[in-house]
């Protein structure tokens, strides 16, 4: 009995000690060839973060948005050279056929995240933009480092285009978009679309994207006197897990901002956040696209940080969603979209910071 009582009392102390070791140990090491390798502590951290992000995703209460009813939500699997990619189709209730299509890539630093975290947004865009939304569950690093996810995402978009007749939508009106790391994939896929000329895109939506992995993380938009949602240490871990070989960071498919020739790319919507570590990536890409004649809509949202479109605050998140909707509807239908949040419930709580979901790294 005494032994059981002692074990019961000791368990929290041991657990606390274990977690302290996990969070204080180095998550990766740099080898003699300058390549990054994840450590045992890093693997444990990553597993914990993946569970935390699933439990603390966006919600209707945080964002003040309705959960739009779909005619059908359909699960499919796309075979690619980089493994099967599960996809979720959102079919809105409509009498207009065939519908255009939008392909979405979730965020998560290349190593986290899952399609369900974009469920509300996918429903919203499908319903209000009157399009089929395809939500992609791409492969994650470090199990599958660069360039696996980029080429897999491209193959998924190509498959979506090829399956239009069989599945009943209009792939001649095709747009893509993503958030954070997903924005990186959307920009890279747009580069591949331009290079390969196998199909065309009407729009690329880049929501606080990561676009320059060659730049040192601590040289980005670091706020010395303000705690940022995406701290340098966490962003550095994400980068090294996705691109363990430094030379690959110079590849435009990893760092689209480094692409020299951007002429002929699909029109872009780029959303950035004032306090975001990645702010300048998107701002510089918008300017570079404009200089090379690409149509760009760009807005830097003031007073918000990384992932604000998913975790709030509510008012700027809703404005950003409406900006996505307006640009998507214009690209797919040639018409603007009024504010879909005009009838939103005003007294719903604003979202907590993402720091409440992801602990300090």
N, C-alpha and C positions, 0 to 999 in steps of 0.2 A: 504493500500500500504506500509506504513511504517513497519507494522508488518511482511509482507511478506519479505521485504528487510532485516529486522533484523534477521528473521529466516534463510534466505539464507546465511547471513554473519556468523551466529552463528553455522550453521550445521557443517562446517569443524572443528571448535573448539571442539564441542561436540564429533565428531567422533574421533578426535585425543585423547581426554581425555578418551574415552571409550577404544580405542586400548591400550593406556598406562596402564590402569587398567588391561586389559586382559593379557598383557605381563609381568607386574610386580607382579601380584597375583600368589600365589602358584597353580600349575596345579593339584596337588594331595595332599592328607593328609594321614598320617599314623595313623591308629586307635589303640585303646588299645590292640587289638589282633595282632598288627604289620602288619596288612593287609593294602594295599594301596587302597584309594578311590579317584576317579577323582572329582575335584571341578567344579563349574559352569564355572569359568575362564578357567579351563583345557579343558572343553568340547568345549568352543568357540575357544580356540587355535587350538584344534584338527580339528575342522571343517574348520578353515582358512587354516591350513597346508594341509589338504586334497585337498582343492581347488587350492592352490598354486602349489602343486606337479603335478597336472593334467595339469596346464597351462605352466609349465616350464620343461617338460620332455626332454629326449634325442632327438636329431634331426640329420638329415643327414649333415647339415652344421657344427654342433659342432664336429661330429666325423669323417667326411670325408668318409662316407660309402655309398654305393649305397642302394637303396630300391629295393631289389631283387623281381622279379616278381614270383608269385606263380601260380601253376596250379589251386589251389582252397584254399580258406580260409573259414573254416566251423565252425559255432558256435554250440556247444552242451551243454547239462546240465547233470551233474552226480549227482544222488541221493545218499546222504550219511547220516549216523546217526547224522551228525552235520550240516545238512542243504544242500540244493542243491548247487553244485559248478559249475558255468559256466566254460567251457573250450573252447579254440580256437585251432582248428587243422590247421596247415600249411602244405599243400601238395605241394612239389616242382615239377617242370616240369622235368620229367625223363621217360625213357623207362625201367628202371630197377625196377622190382617188385618181391616180395613184399619188401617194404622198412623197415629198422629198425626204432625205435621210441625213441625220447628224450622228457622228461617231464620237463618243466621249471616252477620255482617258483620265482616270482618277489620279489624285496626288498621293504622296507618301514617301518622298525622298528617295525614290527608286527601290526602296527596301521594305516599305510598309504599305498599308492601305488595302482596300478591297472595293469592288464596284458598289456595294451597298451604301457606302458613305456618300455617293452621289445620287441616291435613289430619288430624293425630293426634287433635286434639280433636273434630273432626267424626266420625271413626270411633268414638272412645270414647263420645260421646254417643249416636250412632246405635245402637251395640251394647248399651250398658248401659241406656239409657232406652227402648230399643225404639221408635224413631221414625225417620222419614225426615228426614235433614238436608239442607238446601239451602244450599250455600256460594256466596255472591254475589261476583262480580267487578265491582264498581261502578266508575264513571268517576272519574278522579283530577283534582285541581287541580295546577297552575294552568291546565292546558289547559281544564278545565271547572270553574270556580269555583262557589261557592254561588249558587243552591240546587240545581244540577244533580243532584248525588249523592243528596241527600235525596229529591227527587221520584222519581228513578230507583229508589231502594231501595223506596219506597212502591209504585211500580208493579210491581216484582218480587214483593213480598209479596202484592199484590192478584192478580197472575197466578197465583201459587202457590195461592191460595185458590180461584180460578176453575177451575183445571185439576184439582181433586181427583178428580172422577169419571172424567175421561179418563185420568189417570195412576195412579189406584188407591190413594189415601191419604185420610185423614180430616181435612179442613181445618176441621172444627168444633172440632178440638183443635189450635190453631195458636199457636206461641210464636216469639218473635224474640229476638235477642241480638247483642251485639258487644263489641269490645275496643278501648279507647282511642277513636280517632276512630270506630270501628265502634259503640262504645257511644253516641256522640253520635247516629249515624244511627238506632240502635235506639230511643233516647228520642224523637227527632224523629218517626220513623215512628209510634210509639205515640200521639204528640200528633195526628198526621194521622188515625189510625184513629179516635180519639175524635171529632175534628171532623167527619169525613165519614160515619161510621156505615155503612160499606159491608161491614164484617165485624168480627169480634171477635178479641181476643188473649187467650190464657190466661196469658201471662207475658212480661215483658221482662227480659232479663239484661243488666246494664250492668257490664262488667268494666273497672275503673279508667277510667271514662268522662271525656271532655272535655265539660263541660256549660255553661261560661260563657266564651264568647269575647269578651264585652264587657269583662271585667275585664282590666286590664293584666297581662301575663304576669309581670312582676317584682313584682307584688303578690300572687301566689299563694303556695303553701306552699314558699317558697324556704329551703333549708338553707344557711346561710352558711358553715358549717364542714364540710360534707360534699358531695362530688361526687355529683350526682344523675344518674340514668339519662337523664332528660329534662331537659336544662338549659334555662335561660330563653331563650337565644339560638335554640336549635333550635325550641323550642315557639313562639316569636314568629314565626320564619320560616314554620312550618307554618300558623299562624293567618292571616298576611298573604297567603299564597298561596291559601288556601281562601276567605277573606272579604276581598278587597282593598278593599271599600268599608266604612269604619268604621260607617256607619249600619246595615248589614246585621247587624252583631254583636248588635244589640238585638232582632233577630227571634228569637222562641222556637224556630224551626226550626234556627237556628244556635246558640242558647244556651238549651236547654230549661229551665235553672234560672231563667230570667227569665219563664217562662210563669206567668201569674197564676192561672188556674183549672186545677187538676190533678185535680179530682174526676172520678171515673169512669174514670180511666186503668187500664190492665191492672196486675195485681200485679207487683211488681218485686223482683228480686234485684240488689243493688248491692254490688260488691266494690271496696274501696279498699285502698291500701297506705300504710303509715306514712310512708315517705320520699318518696312520689310528689309531684311538683310539682302534680298534679291532684287530690290527696287531698281537699281541701276541697270541690271541685266535687261529688263523689259523696256526701260526708258531708252537705253542706247539702241536696242534692236528696232524700236519704233522709228527712231530718227534715221537709222541706217536704211530701213525699208523705204521710208519716204524719199531719201536721197537717191534711191535707185528706181524710183517711179512706181513703187507698190502702194496701192491704196491702203491707208492705215487709219483706223479709229483708235485713239489712245487716250486713256484717262488715268491719272494718278490720283487715287482716293486719299484725301487728307485725314489725318488723325486715326489711321487704322494700321494694322500690322498684317503679317503673313497669315493666310488662311481665313481672312475676314469674311469672304463670301460663304464660308461654311460654318464659322463659329461666331460671327457677328463682330461688332454690334449690328443690331437689326437693321437700322435705317440705311447705312451705307451698303450693307449686304443686299438689301432689297433693290437699291439703286443699281448695284452692279448686275444683279440678275436681270433687271429690266434692260440694262445696256446690252447684255448678251442676247436677250430676246429680240430687241430692236434690230440689232445687226444681223442676227440669224434670219429673222423674218424678211428683212430687206434682201439678203443674199439668196434665200430660197424661194421667195415669193415676189420680190420686187416691190414690197410695200412695208411701211413702218408699222410698229406695234405700240398701241397706247399702254399706259402704266397698268400692268396687271395686278398691282398691289393696291389699287385705289380703294378697294373695299376690305383691305386687311384689318384684322382686329388690332386696335391701337394699344391695348393695355397688356399685350404679351411681353414677357420679360426679355431683355436683351441678353445676348449670349455671353458666357464667361470667356475669358481668354483661353487660348489653346494650351497655355501653361497648366491649366487645370486638368488637361487630358494627358499631356506628355510631361513627365517630371524633368527636372534639370538633368542634363546629360553629364 
